Amino acid sequence: MATKSSAKKKPRYLELADELREAVLRGDYSDPGDFPTESVLCKKYDVSRFTVREALRKLTAEGLITRKRGSGTVVQPATARAGALHQPLSNVGEILQYAHDTTISFEPGKPGAIPHDVAEQIDTKAKGDWFTFRGKRTKLGRKRPIAVTEAWVHPELADAVAQIDINAKTLFGQIETLGQVSVTRVTQDIQAIKGTKKILADLGLEKGDPVLRILRCYFDETDRMFEISASYHPGERFAYSMHIEVD
């Protein structure tokens, strides 16, 4: 897929947020106190304090960092544990951390309508032929895939879809950049389902084995649902956790 993009250049604070996010997920600031101060970031990237603060605000909203007056900026710890795969989600940043520890290669499919069972479950009447992708997500050291993911991207994002790297960590992260949109809301629906023959075969499961389906809907700043993803996980090898902070 390769067509010329009409997207405008990203604001500098978003570019900086991308660079800092990559560094965080790479583990550059794993120890407390490692994260640079605003002044250091201004000098290192030759940007204004406003740009730095806006970039840090985005990473804070994603849950990658926390900022407290007098304590500086601290990177939130990764949440992957041994044994069953633990998938946390209280913010977008944790989806990115999960993707950082895994590998996936998507295969584009023929554009089409959102499957009836998916549309019914998330209660949407999305119309048109959405762009489709499918891939197996794997993790180093595991023989069988940890998930099979199917995704649908809004028909209006043809230019962004044409530039998608099928070997990248996530689709929604690329769409944010290529489509000039920002994820402002993510909804999810978790349900135990009966896996299809193909899903069971791809996950290395047998007939009757439990399958956990996680449906996520990604919304932009206009509250348009621009991506839907359905991830199918082996039930006995998946644990879902969530943390809630009380003010």
C-alpha positions as CSV (number, residue, x, y, z in Angstrom):
1,M,0.0,0.0,0.0
2,A,1.6,3.3,-1.0
3,T,-0.2,6.5,-1.8
4,K,0.9,10.0,-1.2
5,S,-0.3,11.4,2.1
6,S,-2.0,14.7,2.4
7,A,-1.4,14.8,6.2
8,K,0.1,17.9,7.6
9,K,3.2,18.0,9.8
10,K,2.6,17.0,13.3
11,P,2.8,19.7,16.1
12,R,6.2,19.7,17.8
13,Y,4.8,18.6,21.1
14,L,3.3,15.5,19.6
15,E,6.7,14.7,17.9
16,L,8.4,15.1,21.3
17,A,5.7,13.0,23.0
18,D,6.4,10.2,20.4
19,E,10.2,10.4,21.0
20,L,9.8,10.3,24.8
21,R,7.2,7.5,24.6
22,E,9.6,5.4,22.6
23,A,12.3,6.0,25.1
24,V,10.1,5.1,28.0
25,L,8.9,1.9,26.4
26,R,12.4,1.0,25.5
27,G,13.3,1.2,29.2
28,D,15.6,4.2,29.0
29,Y,14.2,5.6,32.3
30,S,13.6,2.5,34.3
31,D,15.1,3.7,37.6
32,P,13.4,6.3,39.8
33,G,14.8,9.7,39.3
34,D,16.1,8.9,35.8
35,F,13.6,10.9,33.9
36,P,15.0,14.3,32.7
37,T,13.7,17.6,34.2
38,E,11.8,20.1,32.0
39,S,14.9,22.2,31.7
40,V,17.0,19.3,30.5
41,L,14.4,18.3,28.0
42,C,14.2,21.9,26.7
43,K,18.0,21.9,26.0
44,K,18.2,18.4,24.7
45,Y,15.4,18.8,22.1
46,D,15.8,22.6,21.6
47,V,12.1,23.3,22.4
48,S,10.2,25.7,24.6
49,R,9.0,24.8,28.1
50,F,5.4,25.0,26.8
51,T,6.2,22.2,24.2
52,V,7.8,20.0,26.9
53,R,4.9,20.5,29.2
54,E,2.4,19.6,26.5
55,A,4.3,16.5,25.5
56,L,4.5,15.4,29.2
57,R,0.8,16.1,29.6
58,K,0.1,13.7,26.8
59,L,2.3,11.0,28.3
60,T,0.6,11.6,31.7
61,A,-2.8,11.2,30.1
62,E,-1.6,7.9,28.6
63,G,-0.5,6.7,32.0
64,L,3.2,6.3,31.1
65,I,4.4,8.8,33.6
66,T,3.3,10.5,36.8
67,R,4.2,14.0,37.8
68,K,4.1,15.5,41.3
69,R,5.2,18.9,42.5
70,G,8.4,18.5,44.3
71,S,8.9,14.9,43.2
72,G,9.6,15.3,39.5
73,T,8.5,12.9,36.8
74,V,8.4,9.2,37.4
75,V,7.9,6.5,34.8
76,Q,5.1,4.1,35.6
77,P,6.3,0.5,36.0
78,A,5.6,-2.1,33.3
79,T,2.9,-4.6,34.4
80,A,3.8,-7.8,32.6
81,R,4.4,-10.7,35.1
82,A,5.5,-14.3,34.8
83,G,3.0,-17.1,34.3
84,A,-0.3,-16.2,32.7
85,L,-0.2,-13.0,30.6
86,H,-1.6,-10.1,32.7
87,Q,-3.2,-7.4,30.6
88,P,-3.9,-4.2,32.5
89,L,-5.9,-1.3,31.1
90,S,-6.6,1.9,32.9
91,N,-5.3,4.1,30.1
92,V,-3.9,4.1,26.6
93,G,-0.3,3.9,27.8
94,E,-0.8,0.5,29.2
95,I,-2.0,-0.8,25.8
96,L,1.3,0.5,24.4
97,Q,3.3,-1.2,27.1
98,Y,1.5,-4.5,26.4
99,A,2.3,-4.1,22.7
100,H,5.9,-3.2,23.4
101,D,6.5,-6.6,24.9
102,T,4.9,-8.5,22.0
103,T,5.2,-8.9,18.2
104,I,2.4,-8.9,15.6
105,S,2.3,-8.8,11.8
106,F,-1.0,-7.8,10.3
107,E,-2.5,-8.9,7.0
108,P,-4.8,-6.5,5.2
109,G,-8.1,-8.0,4.2
110,K,-10.9,-7.0,1.9
111,P,-12.8,-3.9,3.1
112,G,-16.3,-4.8,4.3
113,A,-19.0,-4.1,6.9
114,I,-18.4,-4.6,10.6
115,P,-19.4,-8.2,11.5
116,H,-22.9,-8.4,12.9
117,D,-21.8,-10.0,16.2
118,V,-19.2,-7.4,16.8
119,A,-21.5,-4.5,15.9
120,E,-24.2,-5.9,18.1
121,Q,-21.9,-6.4,21.1
122,I,-20.6,-2.8,21.0
123,D,-24.0,-1.4,20.0
124,T,-22.9,0.4,16.9
125,K,-24.6,1.0,13.5
126,A,-21.3,1.8,11.8
127,K,-21.9,2.0,8.0
128,G,-19.7,1.6,4.9
129,D,-16.9,-0.7,4.0
130,W,-14.2,-0.5,6.8
131,F,-10.6,-1.5,6.1
132,T,-9.8,-4.8,7.7
133,F,-6.6,-6.3,9.3
134,R,-5.8,-9.6,11.0
135,G,-2.8,-10.8,12.8
136,K,-1.3,-13.2,15.4
137,R,0.3,-11.6,18.4
138,T,3.3,-13.5,19.8
139,K,5.6,-13.1,22.8
140,L,9.3,-14.1,23.0
141,G,9.6,-17.4,24.8
142,R,6.1,-18.6,24.1
143,K,5.5,-21.3,21.5
144,R,1.8,-20.5,20.9
145,P,0.3,-17.1,20.0
146,I,-1.0,-15.1,22.9
147,A,-3.7,-13.6,20.8
148,V,-5.4,-13.3,17.4
149,T,-6.5,-9.8,16.6
150,E,-9.0,-8.6,14.0
151,A,-9.3,-4.8,13.4
152,W,-11.5,-2.5,11.4
153,V,-10.5,1.0,10.4
154,H,-12.9,3.8,9.4
155,P,-13.5,4.2,5.7
156,E,-12.6,7.9,5.8
157,L,-9.0,7.0,6.8
158,A,-7.9,5.6,3.4
159,D,-4.7,7.9,3.2
160,A,-3.6,6.7,6.6
161,V,-4.3,3.0,5.9
162,A,-2.3,3.2,2.7
163,Q,0.8,4.0,4.8
164,I,0.3,1.5,7.6
165,D,3.3,-0.6,8.5
166,I,1.8,-4.1,9.0
167,N,4.7,-5.1,11.3
168,A,4.4,-2.2,13.7
169,K,3.3,-2.7,17.3
170,T,-0.2,-1.2,17.1
171,L,-2.6,0.1,14.4
172,F,-4.2,2.8,16.5
173,G,-0.8,4.4,17.3
174,Q,0.0,4.6,13.5
175,I,-3.5,6.0,12.7
176,E,-3.0,8.7,15.2
177,T,0.2,9.8,13.4
178,L,-0.8,9.1,9.8
179,G,-4.4,10.2,10.1
180,Q,-3.7,13.3,12.2
181,V,-6.1,12.1,14.9
182,S,-5.8,11.8,18.7
183,V,-7.2,9.0,20.8
184,T,-9.4,10.7,23.4
185,R,-11.5,7.7,24.5
186,V,-11.2,3.9,24.5
187,T,-14.1,1.6,25.4
188,Q,-13.8,-2.1,25.8
189,D,-16.0,-5.1,26.2
190,I,-14.7,-8.4,27.6
191,Q,-16.6,-11.6,27.0
192,A,-16.0,-15.3,27.0
193,I,-17.1,-16.8,23.7
194,K,-17.1,-19.9,21.7
195,G,-14.1,-19.7,19.4
196,T,-14.5,-20.4,15.7
197,K,-12.5,-23.2,14.1
198,K,-10.0,-20.8,12.7
199,I,-9.5,-18.9,15.9
200,L,-9.0,-22.1,17.9
201,A,-6.5,-23.4,15.3
202,D,-4.6,-20.1,15.3
203,L,-4.3,-20.1,19.1
204,G,-3.4,-23.8,19.2
205,L,-6.6,-24.7,21.1
206,E,-9.0,-27.6,20.9
207,K,-12.7,-27.6,20.5
208,G,-14.4,-26.5,23.7
209,D,-11.4,-24.6,25.1
210,P,-12.3,-21.2,26.5
211,V,-11.6,-18.1,24.5
212,L,-11.7,-14.5,25.9
213,R,-12.6,-11.8,23.4
214,I,-11.7,-8.2,24.1
215,L,-13.4,-5.6,21.9
216,R,-11.9,-2.2,21.9
217,C,-13.3,0.9,20.2
218,Y,-11.0,3.9,19.7
219,F,-12.5,7.4,19.5
220,D,-10.9,10.6,18.3
221,E,-11.3,14.3,19.4
222,T,-14.6,14.6,17.5
223,D,-15.9,11.4,19.2
224,R,-15.7,9.5,15.9
225,M,-15.1,5.8,16.4
226,F,-12.1,5.4,14.0
227,E,-11.0,1.8,14.9
228,I,-12.5,-1.3,16.3
229,S,-10.3,-4.2,17.4
230,A,-11.3,-7.7,18.5
231,S,-8.5,-9.7,20.3
232,Y,-9.0,-13.4,21.0
233,H,-7.0,-14.8,23.9
234,P,-6.7,-18.4,25.2
235,G,-8.8,-18.3,28.4
236,E,-6.6,-20.4,30.6
237,R,-3.5,-18.4,29.7
238,F,-4.8,-14.9,30.1
239,A,-5.5,-12.8,33.2
240,Y,-7.1,-9.4,33.1
241,S,-6.3,-6.9,35.8
242,M,-7.3,-3.3,36.4
243,H,-6.3,-0.7,38.9
244,I,-8.5,2.1,40.2
245,E,-7.1,5.1,41.9
246,V,-9.4,6.8,44.5
247,D,-9.0,10.6,44.8
